[in-house]
Amino acid sequence: MDKIRIVGGTPLKGVIPIGGAKNAALTLMPACLLTGETLSLSNLPHLVDITTMANLLAQHGVGMVLNGQAPNGGHSGRVLELTAAEITNTTAPYDLVRKMRASVLVLGPLLARCGQARVSLPGGCAIGTRPVDLHLKALEQMGARIDVDGGYIVADVPGGRLKGATVVFPQVTVGGTENILMAATLAEGETVITNAAREPEVSDLAYCLQAMGAKIEGIGTPTLRVTGVERLHGCDYAVLPDRIETGTYMVAAAITRGDIELIGARRDLMQSVEKVMAEAGVEFEDTERGFRVRADRKPIRGVDIMTEPYPGFPTDMQAQLMALMATAEGASMITETIFENRFMHVPELSRMGARINVHGSSAIVRGVPRLSGAPVMATDLRASVSLVLAGLAAHGETLVNRVYHLDRGYERVEEKLAACGAVIERVKSNDPAE
Ligand code: EPZ
């Protein structure tokens, strides 16, 4: 597996273009299953997870045409046309689902369009057990019959069409809200989703579904009302910019005490992250093309952080902020409330000299004047990128192993950082044991 080699210590200066949001694209793509017409998605990021979703949709019978377009001077911003004229197979096999949990997002659309689906249960992953019980319970409320057999969710809809229902999620679930939102667009009657996730990626899906002819009210609020229609049609839709990629490069600027302009980024989606970072001493300023992040004028201080559903501080930014806090003046308490096992970066950051103690779901981070480079690795995407960020600030050489995780969610990460002065390169390796 490839590695990333970093020699830290350079304050980053320059511009970084932000790509389309991975987690929006991963729910917009399966929405194509709801219509026989073409859904054309632009600003699609070029990531391993997007390819995995494309492979899954292809084996359901979706025809795809990919057109490269490079608006930001990179190879991001691709356009993918997806046409599910006929769904030839309603099984999502274990081999694809185990690679990526977002595969479960085909369940709602397949049930709504075909009245049946067989989707492998995703199982646990590095950050927690992550069940899909809330998706299944809500679909049952909408009239689906669901069994679990041989590791598969086996579902069908007696009578062929799902029925509107009042779904009350006992806890906020992004994927659950997306699955039910898609299913409800073609159901008979009204579906009300209470305690719906308000993440911008959920709203992006809702706006796309509206453009496809769905009737949805309450977008961006905790209550979504969907009146089912007989059919949806195709549309052209641009994926929103990735707020987690944006936040990650905000931290890259801060941790190197640098100055970076993020092009195409949406500052309005970054409020909770900006608030924490501003409190720590980072400065922000709107620009014509996005916004600027500066940390070259004030010291960075420790601040407390607690992850929460949107509009709270995102769990997907927790590891990156922990890396920043490891270099801050003073202490910081970081509490993770979304996933039970999302501190895998702690032992690796500690190997780089960070002083972190974990007590249950909280970590106390005591900043040190300088991290030191080391060989490190992580088992999920955001943990991996937090090690890259730490490496940018550390004294000496850091070798981040298992770059596979980074490629799932960050497009050309080493090129984007190198363009701002980082000493960073990808080291090819053919050794499968690594
Ligand atoms: C989405 O995962 C994102 N993935 C995650 O991004 C993100 O961390 C997460 O939302 C929270 O913001 C995609 O959008 C593809 P959830 P999802 O359902 O939908 C529990 C990244 O790095 N739960 O909101 O799977 C669950 O175990 C990632 O890009 C149930 O108990 O998250 C978790 O503790 C990783 N039963 C909590 O709810 C259910 O049926 C929130 O999960 C569903 C969820």
Residues whose N, C-alpha, C, O or C-beta is under 5 A from the ligand:
A	BS01	EPZ	N23 L26 A102 R130 P131 V132 D133 L134 H135 V172 T173 V174 G175 G176 T315 D316 I338 F339 L381 R382
